[in-house]
């Protein structure tokens, strides 16, 4: 990841037609030790950029809501959200999905049985067709997961929770292309990440450690006594908790790998034959399995302290040490600050956040409250270049705030084209978070095309699924109260001139969504 970079408004690249002209122109709050709620008050002129930062993108409805209750109160509610509200049509789409209706373990075990049947087919043509059908089903489940995530991003009332869900999915990254993870990634997001996104970090970490998607992705199902696989242990410290150069040693990696032996995945109906004396330690929860036959019961020394070998309880003790380390507090605080400001944060800010993280026993909402109440956060508003997910979701939120889309697949396709597809990062480090990592000519070319597609109503967002799906284009009305009350006040003369020269409402929409000002949050 690039560090120490400051976002500069990039020179806008000339493109054909009119877009070239525009481009060239240019619940209860967390309480600190003293018991006083944090103050998130901002000037009225900063409401739009502040909403663009704590939501996936300001919309007319969120702007009116924040105006009505004050940004202070709105953000307090976002930090401690009630049950999410979704438009009925969006809720119906999500409820109709296979991944919503069926438990993950049932889906995966059925698919595993299907895979074994495919392997047994003798005829090459029949086998090829069956293999393709198996892959198609995995792809369909992955598309459902992406669609569910994007629909919530665009329409959930709990905008901060959805942003943090993406953040932690990226932090605890898994790649859907490995093994059968396409059938698991939706459950991983829904049950390991989203419920803990604003809670205690230890609960979040533990949920990922015990989820079969993570254990498969980082090969811990191959980790056994006498045959150590250090992959997960290394990433658990380097990427998930302590951070690189935090002082842990190669011996710590090996000891943590020993602690994690026996944690794996069972895709079948049969339990292993556990040897005598250890049957009571066997654990099976869905696809997760702790197999005592594979665990190293020897005593360990982890992070400089002894840890008695006793089975699955070793894992929880190791997680406690990792979560309560000052290195973890600093590492996570810095990463959260980069995400919510777009740049390398000042060290005093990350130290204040880390102090709160430790004092509040890893409370994520309390840590974020320090960030959002800071002068550094307010000074960064409007200066962070949107990564692809923020650009796509904010455009849909502005265009279709009051009209639920019927098809999120175009959104997923745009993210793929811009290099940030959901569940598509192959390496465990996740996508880069700094604004500077996403500023390129290729990004801008694609964004102008997306702006034109959405602005003209031809984006396919209202096309029903299937080969015979009907398309019912919905022309967006972007000249809304949000534009006149807020957005109009932040656009520059060049963008204003371009909008005035638009020859149709469709062109006006495209110019607005492609404007330099819309590229920043």
N, C-alpha and C positions, 0 to 999 in steps of 0.2 A: 504494500500500500504506500502511496506517496504521502509524505508528511511535510508539514511546514509550508504548504502551498496556500496562497491566497487567491480567491476567485477573482479573475478580471473579466469584465464583460468582453467577450471575444468579438473579433471583427466578424460581421455577418456576411456570409458568402453569397455571391451573386448566383441566382438560379433563374431558369427561364420563366417566362410569363410574369404575371403580376406579383407573385410571391418574391421574386428577385428584388423588386422595388422596395417591398416592405422590409426584407432582410437587410438590404443595403441601408435603409433609413433606421434605420435602426430599432356524592355520599360524604364523608368527612375528609377534610384535607389532612395531608401528612403534617405533623407538628414537630418542629425541632425540639431540642432539649428544654427550651424555655416555655414551651407550650403555646407559642403564638403561631397562628397559621401563616404560611408563606404568602407574600404579597405579589400577585401577578398583575397588578394594575399597569395599564399601558395607556398612552395617549390615544385619543379617538382615531387619529390619523394612522396609527400603527395596527389597528384592528385587523385589516385585511392581511398584511404580511404575517401577523402573529397567527391568524387562522390558517394561512397557507403553510405554516410550520408545524402546528400541532394536529392538523388534520391532513388528509391526503390531498387537500386542495379546497379552498373556500368555495362554497356554493351559496346560492341565495338563501336557502333555508338555514344553514349554519350561521351565516352572517346575521340574519334576523334574530336567531336564537341568542347568539352572543351579545348582540346589541340589547336585547330585552333583559338579560340577566347580568350583564357585565362580563367582560373577558375573564376577570378574576374568578367569578363563580362558575363560568363555563368550564374553565380549565380544571378547577377543583372537582367538578363532576366528571370530567374526562379521566382524571387521575384515579378516581374511585368510582368506576362506572356501575350503574344498575344493569339489568338485563337489556341487551341490545334491542333497539327497535329497527325493524326492516319494513319496507313497503310490502304489502300483501303479495304482490306479484313476484317480488324477489324471494320472499320467504317460501312461496309455493315452488319456485324453481329449485331452491336448495332442498326442500323436503322431498322432492320427487327423485333426487339423485340416488343411485345405487349405493354410493358410499355413505349416504345419510341413513338409508333404510336398513342396510345390512352391516353387521359387525365385521371388523377387519379380519378377525381370525377365521370366520366362516368363509369369507371371500378368498382369502389366501390359501386356505387348506383345500378348497374346491379347485382352485386354479392349479395348485401343486399336483393334485390327483389327475387333473386334466393333462398337465405336462408329462407326467409319467405314462399316461395312455398314449400320448403323441409319440413318445420315444419308442413305444412298443410296436408302432405301425410299421409293417414291412414294406408296403408299396411306396416307392419314392414320391410319386405324384400325390398320393393321399397324405403322406407324411408332410410334404411341403405345404399343402393346403391347410392341414390341421395346425401346423406350426404358425402359419400366418394368422389363423383365427385366434390362436392363443395370444400372439403378440397384439393383435387388434383389440382384444379385450383389456389387456394391460394398458394399452394406450388410451382406451376409452375411460378407464378409471382415473388415469392421470389427468386427462382433460377435465373430468368432473372436479377433481381436486383444485385445479387451477381456476376453473370457472367459479367454484364456490368461494375461493379466496378473493378473487377480483370483484365479485358481486358484493361481498361484504365490505371490501375496501371502498367501493363506490357509494354504497347506500347505508351502511351501518351507522347508527347514531353514536356508537362508541368508536369514534375515529382514532383516538390515541391508542386504544387497545389494538385496533387493526394495524396501525403503524408498528407498534411494538411486536405484534405477531410476525410481521414481515422481518423486522430487525432480528428477532431471536431465531426465526427460521434460517436466516442468513448466517447468524452467529454459530448456530448448531447445524451447519449445513449438511445435507445429504443430497446425493445425486440420483435422480429417479431412474437413470439408465442402467444402474447396476442391479444385477440379479432380477428379482421381482419387486423392486421397491416402488414401482409405479402403482402397485396395489396397496402399498402401505403409506405412501406419503400423505394422503388425505387424513388418515387417522393420526399420523404423527403430528400434523399441524393442529388438528382439532382437539386432541386429547393430551398431547405432551407439551405443546407450546401455548396455544391461545388461553387456556384457563389460568396460566401462571405468568402471563406476559407482564403484568403490573403487580405481581405479588412478591413473595420471597424468592430470591435467586436460588436458594438451596432446593426448594420444591421444584423449580424449573429444571435445574441441573439433574436432580434425581429422576424426574420424569423422562428426560432424554436418555439417561444411562440405562434405564430399564425398558426402553422401547425397542422392539425388534428391528425397526428400520435403522436405528443408529448402530446397533450391534452387528447387523449385516453389512452396513455401509463401511464401517471401519474394522471389519474382519474379526470382531471379538468372538464370534462363534467358532473361530479356529484357534482360540487361545486356551491352552490346557496345560496342566501341570506337566513339566518335562518337555513341553513343546510350545514355548511362549511365543505369542504374536504381540509385539509391542505397539502395533499401529494405533490402537484406540488409546492406550495409556499415554502415548506421546501427545496426541492431539488433544486429549482431555486436559492436559496441563498447558500445552503451548497455545492452543487456540480457544479453549472453552473457559479456562479459569486463570491461571497465573500469568500467562503471556510469556513470550520468548525473552530470554535474558533476565529472567526474574530470580535466578539463583538456584533453581532445581538442577539436579545432576542426572547423568545417565543411569546411575544406580537408582534414583527415584523413579525413573521410567520403568526400569526392570521390576522394582518392588511393586509399583502400581499395577503393572501387567500381571504379576503374581496374584495380587489382590483381586483382580478382575477375572481370573481363571474360573471357568464353570458357568459364566454368564453367557447365554446363547439363545438360540431360536430353535423351536421344535415345530415343524410344519406338518407333523403327522398326528395320529390319534393315540399312539402308544407312548408310554413313559419308558425311560431307560430302566434297565435292571440295576438298581443302585446296590452297591455292595453292603454287606452286613455292617450294622452299626451307624450307617449314615442315612438310612431311609427317611428318618424324621427331618432331615435337612433339605430334602428335595422340594423344590418350589416350581409350580407351573401356573402361570397366569396368562390366559390366552395363548399367544405364540411365544411369550417369554418363558425361558426355562433356566433355572439354576440347577446344574447337574453336579452333585458332590463328587462323582467319580472323576470329574475333570478339574476339580479345584485343588490348589496347592495349600495345604493346611499348615505349612510351616510358619513360624513367626517371621515378621518382617520389620524393617526399619524404614519408615516413610517420612520424608521431609524432616529428618533429624530426630524423629521420635519413634520409640518402639510401637509396634502394632501386633497384638497377639492373633495368631492364626486361629480362626474359629468358624469360618464359613462366610455366609452372606453378610453377616454383621460387620465384617471388615470393610465392605464397600461403603456402608453408611458412615463409618468412622473416618475413612479416607475422604469422603465428600465433605464432611464437616471441616476437616483441616483445610481443604482447598477453598471452601466458601468463606472461611473466616480469616484467610490470609490477607494482609495489607496489599500484597502484590495483586491479588484478584480484584480487590476494591479499586485500585488505581487503574488496572487494565480495563475493567468494564466501564468505569467512569469516563475514561478517555474515549472509549469507543462510542458510548452513548452521546458524548458531547460532539464528536465528529459527525455522527449521524444527524443530530438536531441543529447543528450550526453549519455544516458543510465543509469545515476546515479544521486544521489542527488547533485544539483549544488551548488557551493560556493555562499554564501549570497551576496557578492559584485556584482556578475554577475546578480543575480535576481533583485537586487535593481536598477542596471543600466537599465535593461530591463523594469522594472516597471516605472522608471522615464520617459523613452521614451514613453511607452504606455500611460501614463497620458498626457504628453506634446503633443503627436500626436493624442489625442482624440481617443485612442483605435485602432490605425492603426497596424494591425497584421504584415504586411510586415516590417514596420519600427522597430517594436519590435524584430522581428527575425533577422533583419540586425545587431542589437547590438550583438546578440548571435553569429552569424556567423563570425563577425569580431573580436571576442574575443580570447584572448590567451587560455582561458579555453576550448573553443570549439576545437581549434587546438590540444590542448594537449589530448583531449579525442578521437581523431580519431583512428579508428582501435581497440578500446577497449570495444565497446558496443556489448554485445551478442545479436544476432538477435532474436527477438520474432518470432512466427510462420509465421505471414504475411510477414515480411521482408525476412525470409528464403525462403518461397515458391516463392514469386514474384521475388526475386533476382536470384533464380535458373532458373526460366523460362526466365528471361531477358538475362541471360548469355547463356543459351542453344539455345534460339530461337529468338534472336535479329533480325535476317534477315528473319525469316520465321514465319508469323503469325499463331498462333495456331487456331484450329477450334472448340475447346471445352474446356471451362474453368471449367467444373464441377469437373474434378479431382483435380484442385487446391482448390476448395471449400471443397471437401472431405478431403484433407490433413489437411486443417485448422481445420476441425471438429475433426479429430483424435488427433490433437495436442492441442485442448482445446481453440482455438481462432476463432471459426467460425464467419463469418460476420453476424451481427445482432443477435448474439446468446447469448449475455450476459444478463442474466435474471434481474440482479439488475441494478439500474440506475447509479452506480458509474463507469461503463465501465471496460475494462480490465486493469490490472496493466501495468505500463509503464517502470518500472525499469528492467534492464537486468537480475538482479538476480532472478526475479520472474519466468523466463523461463528456467533456467538451472536445468535439472533433467535427470535421467537415461531414463525415459520414452520418454522425448523429443528426446534424442539422438537416441534411437532405431528406432523411427519413421522417423527421418531425414535420417538415413542411408538407410532405405527402400525407401524413396522418391528419394534419390540420385541414387540408383540403378535403379529405375523405369525410371527416366528422362534420366540417362546416357545411358541406353540401348535402348531408343526410344520407350519403351513399356508403357508409362504412360497414354495412352488414350487421349492425348491432341489433337489428329488429328482424333478422331472418331466422325462421324456426329451424331446428335441427333436422338433419336427414337429407338424403339426395333430392327429395321432392319438396324440400322446405320452401315455404313461401316467404318472400321478402316484403316487408311493409315499411319502407323507408320513412323515418320520422325526421322532419326538418327541424333542427334545433333553433331556439330563439335565444341568442346570446345577448341581445340588447335588453337586459333585465335590470331590475333595481340594483343588483349587485354591481353591474357595470356602471350605471349612472351614479350610484352613491359612493362607490369605492374605487373600482378599477380605473375609471376614467381619470381619477385624480393622480394616478401614479404613472400613466403612460406619457412618454415623451413626445415632443413636437413631430418627430419623424413618423412615429406610429399613428399619431392623431391625423396627420396629413394623409397617410396611406388609407386609413379608414374612411376619410372623407372622399377619397377618390374611388372607392369601391363602386362597381356598377351594378351589383346585385346583393341581396341579403346573404346569399351563399358565399360570395367573395368577401363580404364584410366579416362573416364568421371565420373564414379561413385566415384572413389577415390578423384577426384578434388572437386566434390560437397559435399562430406562427410568429407573433410579435416577440421582440426581445424581452419585453417585460414579463410575458407569460412563461418564459423559460426559467425564471428565477422564483425562489420561494423564500 
